């Protein structure tokens, strides 16, 4: 299954709160898990990424938690700010033959941070 | 580098017309991807190229869709004839071959077929 299931579809958080977005997968061939942030009228932009041999990665206010046995990973945004309001996509990369890779996306989460 | 450049930003066309979307990848990137984004289906990979060669076009929805990459700095996605259900935002992305990461997306082309 080349799918990544993402939840929730939408999320409203107050400024200063914690935003949590969850993703799950089935394919154990996935070997890289990036998160993308997309603002209206723009393309997705890489936010943070993790490999499955690491359980957590933190960059500033953004943290990925990875549970390999459960095949789940999540994005935590600490001290959420109105400027974080965007659509967030989890994704997974898998080898598709030779040195080729394919990137598959979750359906996205629309995050709104109220001031 | 200016990033991945797509043109046009917006395209409105009538059903049955030919539409051509253009993409200039980041210099030095040798993998190029075309994605389609809709509310219902999210981001779907249509086709990707490595070193200008199409590797996987299994995501191309129908024969009406075709893509070319004549050189390392240019790719096109063509829809002929276009239909209203093709209305979507089409993104081009590029990366370094064999890395599996570092995808950079363009700002997309919003296509409306009326």
Interface residues (C-beta under 8 A of the other chain):
Chain A: X31 X32 X34 X36 X41 X42 X43 X44 X45 X46 X49 X89 X93 X95 X96 X99 X100 X101 X102 X103 X104 X105 X106 X107 X108
Chain B: X4 X33 X42 X43 X45 X48 X50 X55 X56 X91 X93 X97 X98 X99 X100 X101 X102 X103 X104 X105 X106 X107 X108
